[in-house]
């Protein structure tokens, strides 16, 4: 199929053709969609991520406006596919168009409302846009009352880590140290672990100064790749601050 002139209804028809009700039931449990859970009320169609990526590639010619319309869908996979398409647009766009995509992305954060949606788009779009730019907006998002905006802020720093810039990660980790959500503990720990790859000394300093007040899940994620002896020293509190 040519990617030109793709219509939104064509994309939706393809998605519905591939839905799998039995898989959808599993995904709704896996992504915690029950009452009181973090993704309460989210609806799945039962389409795997690889299939979602292939759909996004097939219909990559969907316009940016229609892609953001798809992002408003009540179906989780349609939102994920929309983000895959938006990411493809962003990667190929001029700086002017990138700015337009960023503005729309920030205006649609309430639809980027699960960890996979954040993790598959935040650093590839928002993080990459902020490379070599002021990053104050990350601090604003990190203070948001919305869990997913806080996660967007944290995961966006992955783009900087890949360029060996780790200070924003450590700064946001401090700010989010006392976040109440387990999903944020995991996100912060994950980014700290990744920051330790280009900057092991920086991670050691950060952890030595802060590990005693870090949530346990955050600490476990951050030290996951440490040698066993060192990992156990952090877990048992036998690391002393300088």
N, C-alpha and C positions, 0 to 999 in steps of 0.2 A: 504493500500500500504506500502510495506517495504520502509524505508527511505534510504536503501543502494542502491548505483548505480543509483541514480536519475540523469536523464539527463536534461539539460537545455531546450531542446525542449518540454519535457513533462510538465515542469512548465509553459512554455509559452502557450501551448495548453490548459491547465486547466484555465489559466487566461483569454484567449480569449473566452473560453466556457462560462464564467461567466460575460462577459462584458454586460453593460446596457447603450445603447446610450442615452436614455432620462435622466438617472441619470448623465451621463457624462456631458451633457450640463449644468446641475445645478452646478456640481462641478467646471467646468471651470469658471463659474461666481463667485462662492464662493471663489475660490483660486486666483482670480484676474489675469487671464491669458490674458486680453486684451492688446491692444497696449499701451505702456507706463506704464503698471502696473507691480508690482514686480515679477509676474510669467509669464510675456509676452511669449506667444507661447507654454506654457506647454500643453500637450495633456493628457486627462483623458479617461479612459475606463468605468467609472461608477461603480466601485467596492468599496463597503463600507469597512471601516477599520476592523470590525469584520470578514468579509469574507477574507480580505487580511491576517489577522492573522491566520485564519484557513488554508489557502493555504500554508503559511510559515511553519506552524506546519506539515502539510501533506508532504511537500517536504523539510523538515529540513536536509535531507541527501545530498542536493545539495552541491557540493564542494565549498570551499572558493573562488577558482579562478572563478568558474562559477557564484557564487553569485555576485562577483564584476563585472563580465561581464553583468549580469542582471541589475546591478546598472547603467550601461551606457545606458539603454533603453530610448527611447524618450517618453515612456508612464509612467506617474506619478505612477500609482499603481504598475507597475513592479519594479520601484525603491524603493518604500515603502516595498514591499514584500522582495526584496533583503536585505534591511536593517534589517528587522525582522529576516531573516535567518542568516545574519552575526552576529547579536546580540546573537542569540542562540549558534552559533559557539564560540563566544567570551566567553560566560559564562561557557562553558564546556572545554575550552582550557587550555593547559599548559602555563606558563608565556612566554616561547619562542614563542609559536604560537600566544599568545595575542599581543606580540610586532609586529609580522608580520601583524596581522590584523590592528593594529593601523597605521602602516606605509602605508598600502593600503588605509585605511580610509582617512588619510590626503592627499594621492595622488589623491583621488577621490572626493574632496569637491565640485568641480564644478557640480557634479551630485546630491549632497545633497542640492538641490536648492529650497526648500520651507520650511516654518516654521514647518509643520508636519513631514517632513523628518528629520529635525534637532532635533526637540523635542522628537521624538521617538527613537533616537539613540545616541545623543551626550553624555548625562550623563551616559547612560547604557554602552557605550563602552569607549569613550575617558575619561569621568570623572572618571569612576571606575578604569581605568588603572592608572590614575595619583594620586590616593589615596596613601599617603605615598611616593610620588615621587616629585621632583622639578616641579614647575608649571610655569616656565618661558615661556614655549611654549604658554600658554594661553594669556600672554601679547602680544606675537607676533601676534597671531590670532586676538586678540581684536583690533589691529592696521591695520588689513588687509583692503584693498580697497573693498573686497568682502563682501557684507552684510551677506551672509550665514556663512562665516568663523567667523565673529564677533559674530553672534548668537550662533554658536557652542561653542565658548569660554565662553560666558555668561551662557548658559544652562548647560554646563558641570559642573559648580560649584554646581549644584543640588546634584550631588553625594557626594560632600563634606558636604553640608548642612545636608544630611541624616545621616552623621557621626558626626554632631554637630560642624563641622569646617566651620566657616562663614567668616573668614577674606579674603579669595580669592574672595568671592562674593562682599564684600564691596570695595575691591581694584579695581576689574573690573568695578563695578558700577561707581566709580569715573572716571575711564578712559573713560567710554562710556557715560558719562553724557551729552555730547554735540553732540551725534550722530544725524545725520540728518534724520534717518529712523524711522518711527512710529513703525515698527516691532521690532526695537531695544529698543525703549522706553517701549514697552510692555514686552519684554523679561527681561530687567533690572528690571522693576517694579515687575514682577512676581517673580524673584529670590530674590529680597529684601524682598518681602512679605514672601516667604518661609524661608528665613534666620531669620526672626523675630520670627518664631515658636520656634526654640531652643535657640535663642539669642534675646529676646525682648529688652533688655537694649542696645545691640549693634545697633539694628535697630533704636531705639529712638535717640541715639546719632548721628547716621549717618543722619537721616532725619532732626533732629533739626539743624544740621550744614549745610545741603545742600538743603533743600526742596525749598527754594526760587529761586534757579537756576535750579531746575529739570524741564524737560518738564512736562506739565500737565498730560499727559497720564501715564508717568512713576510714578508720584506721586500718581495718583489715584489707580493704580495697587498695589503700595507698601502699601498703607494705607487701602486697601479694607476691611480688617478684623478688623480694629480698632473700638472701641466703637464710636457711632455716634457723640458724643460731641467732642471727640479727633480728629476724622476724619475731622469734620467741622472746627476745629481750624487750622489744617494744610492747608485746602483748602482756608481759608479766611486770612491766614497769621498772625494768632494771637498766634503762637508759637514763643517764644523768644529764641535765642541762648544763651548758657551759657557763 
